[in-house]
Amino acid sequence: MSTLQEKLQRSSQGTEEIITEEELEALLLEKRRPRAYWGFECSGPIHIGMGLVVGKKIREIIDAGFDFIVFLADWHSWINNKFGGDLEKIRLAGEYFKEGFKALGIHGDRVKFLWSSDLVEKPEYWEKVIRIAKRASLNRVIRTLPIMGRKETSKIEEVAWLIYPLMQAADIFELEVDVACAGIDQRKVHVLAREVAKYLGFKKPILLHTPLLPSLAGPVPKDTEEIIDTKMSKSKKETCIFIHDPPEVIRRKINAGYCPPKSIDDNPFFYLLKLIIFRYFDEFEVKREIRYGGDITYESYEEVIQDYINGKLHPADLKSAIADHLIKILEPVRRYFKGKEELISLVMKG
């Protein structure tokens, strides 16, 4: 049986922030099988930000002893006009998500897949939505709208958009989870849920947020809000990598990515290294011709940084090695989807 510190380490590694670590430690000490959830819009193919960054974190949380709910937010996707608001296509994407998460190793008796459709049938769920709405100001709700990928909050085209964050907060309370998980871009609505909980008599959720994987298309901005705007997006198919992409497609996308020599902070490939490669491998192997220095193995992220800054590691070699490692990580996923190509095709087409 894992010790408390081992459970805490598994739960917290690879996160951007936890609100709060003290509460998480107390939860792991007090509860044998705590509950966590992660909500997903059913909006298209799974890219490696969701599949590998998020997928790894979910498995670690389960390994720490949690029961985990993968929440397929079909109604939220409908509100956000995914697939043109076509619920049939949205639910097909949700079925694809189930397959994708299973391919990533997220299954078993500690994993449960639920739909937002399962919650909206309950009158008590809508009571929670209204109670949250009565506690939150209009301006506060508007400020959460970037969770929907809508940066320009002054142009609210549908009243339904304002219902989305209220539902997301209500989901947490209706599911009775101890920990609400999401990318850091969902922080505002999660904090809203924590704040209203104490006034409405709900359990205050612990928040666990992961970093975002940036697009491969260009430089990574320094500001967190701008990173949210330039995160890897499934709508830009050539600048993101899908979990079932074949090796030749992965290499093509990697080779086309932005990777300036001797530059680290704005280089999306160092996010791939930190958030994926060194989370899945203890070493990073770079294969090179003898005339370019021969093969080299790095045992830490910091070692790669030093050689890259000093010009000892060329961008082309870095890209090639990252492609090799991603192809290896995703091999089981490609095997799982053999025979399910039609499902992939339908989701890719939208």
Secondary structure in CASP SS format (residue, H / E / C, confidence):
PFRMAT SS
TARGET T0000
AUTHOR 0000-0000-0000
METHOD secondary structure of the structure
MODEL  1
M C 1.00
S C 1.00
T C 1.00
L H 1.00
Q H 1.00
E H 1.00
K H 1.00
L H 1.00
Q H 1.00
R H 1.00
S H 1.00
S H 1.00
Q C 1.00
G C 1.00
T C 1.00
E C 1.00
E E 1.00
I E 1.00
I E 1.00
T C 1.00
E H 1.00
E H 1.00
E H 1.00
L H 1.00
E H 1.00
A H 1.00
L H 1.00
L H 1.00
L H 1.00
E H 1.00
K C 1.00
R C 1.00
R C 1.00
P C 1.00
R E 1.00
A E 1.00
Y E 1.00
W E 1.00
G E 1.00
F E 1.00
E E 1.00
C C 1.00
S C 1.00
G C 1.00
P C 1.00
I C 1.00
H E 1.00
I H 1.00
G H 1.00
M H 1.00
G H 1.00
L H 1.00
V H 1.00
V H 1.00
G H 1.00
K H 1.00
K H 1.00
I H 1.00
R H 1.00
E H 1.00
I H 1.00
I H 1.00
D H 1.00
A C 1.00
G C 1.00
F C 1.00
D E 1.00
F E 1.00
I E 1.00
V E 1.00
F E 1.00
L E 1.00
A E 1.00
D H 1.00
W H 1.00
H H 1.00
S H 1.00
W H 1.00
I H 1.00
N C 1.00
N C 1.00
K H 1.00
F H 1.00
G H 1.00
G H 1.00
D C 1.00
L H 1.00
E H 1.00
K H 1.00
I H 1.00
R H 1.00
L H 1.00
A H 1.00
G H 1.00
E H 1.00
Y H 1.00
F H 1.00
K H 1.00
E H 1.00
G H 1.00
F H 1.00
K H 1.00
A H 1.00
L C 1.00
G C 1.00
I C 1.00
H C 1.00
G C 1.00
D C 1.00
R C 1.00
V E 1.00
K E 1.00
F E 1.00
L E 1.00
W E 1.00
S H 1.00
S H 1.00
D H 1.00
L H 1.00
V H 1.00
E C 1.00
K C 1.00
P H 1.00
E H 1.00
Y H 1.00
W H 1.00
E H 1.00
K H 1.00
V H 1.00
I H 1.00
R H 1.00
I H 1.00
A H 1.00
K H 1.00
R H 1.00
A C 1.00
S C 1.00
L H 1.00
N H 1.00
R H 1.00
V H 1.00
I H 1.00
R H 1.00
T C 1.00
L H 1.00
P H 1.00
I H 1.00
M H 1.00
G C 1.00
R C 1.00
K C 1.00
E C 1.00
T C 1.00
S C 1.00
K C 1.00
I C 1.00
E C 1.00
E C 1.00
V C 1.00
A H 1.00
W H 1.00
L H 1.00
I H 1.00
Y H 1.00
P H 1.00
L H 1.00
M H 1.00
Q H 1.00
A H 1.00
A H 1.00
D H 1.00
I H 1.00
F H 1.00
E H 1.00
L C 1.00
E C 1.00
V C 1.00
D C 1.00
V E 1.00
A E 1.00
C E 1.00
A E 1.00
G E 1.00
I H 1.00
D H 1.00
Q H 1.00
R H 1.00
K H 1.00
V H 1.00
H H 1.00
V H 1.00
L H 1.00
A H 1.00
R H 1.00
E H 1.00
V H 1.00
A H 1.00
K H 1.00
Y H 1.00
L H 1.00
G C 1.00
F C 1.00
K C 1.00
K C 1.00
P C 1.00
I E 1.00
L E 1.00
L E 1.00
H E 1.00
T E 1.00
P C 1.00
L C 1.00
L C 1.00
P E 1.00
S C 1.00
L C 1.00
A C 1.00
G C 1.00
P C 1.00
V C 1.00
P C 1.00
K C 1.00
D C 1.00
T H 1.00
E H 1.00
E H 1.00
I H 1.00
I H 1.00
D H 1.00
T C 1.00
K E 1.00
M C 1.00
S C 1.00
K C 1.00
S C 1.00
K C 1.00
K H 1.00
E H 1.00
T H 1.00
C C 1.00
I C 1.00
F E 1.00
I C 1.00
H C 1.00
D C 1.00
P C 1.00
P H 1.00
E H 1.00
V H 1.00
I H 1.00
R H 1.00
R H 1.00
K H 1.00
I H 1.00
N H 1.00
A C 1.00
G C 1.00
Y C 1.00
C C 1.00
P C 1.00
P C 1.00
K C 1.00
S C 1.00
I C 1.00
D C 1.00
D C 1.00
N C 1.00
P H 1.00
F H 1.00
F H 1.00
Y H 1.00
L H 1.00
L H 1.00
K H 1.00
L H 1.00
I H 1.00
I H 1.00
F H 1.00
R H 1.00
Y H 1.00
F C 1.00
D C 1.00
E C 1.00
F E 1.00
E E 1.00
V E 1.00
K C 1.00
R C 1.00
E C 1.00
I H 1.00
R H 1.00
Y H 1.00
G C 1.00
G C 1.00
D C 1.00
I E 1.00
T E 1.00
Y E 1.00
E C 1.00
S C 1.00
Y H 1.00
E H 1.00
E H 1.00
V H 1.00
I H 1.00
Q H 1.00
D H 1.00
Y H 1.00
I H 1.00
N C 1.00
G C 1.00
K C 1.00
L C 1.00
H C 1.00
P H 1.00
A H 1.00
D H 1.00
L H 1.00
K H 1.00
S H 1.00
A H 1.00
I H 1.00
A H 1.00
D H 1.00
H H 1.00
L H 1.00
I H 1.00
K H 1.00
I H 1.00
L H 1.00
E H 1.00
P H 1.00
V H 1.00
R H 1.00
R H 1.00
Y H 1.00
F C 1.00
K C 1.00
G C 1.00
K C 1.00
E H 1.00
E H 1.00
L H 1.00
I H 1.00
S H 1.00
L H 1.00
V H 1.00
M H 1.00
K H 1.00
G C 1.00
END
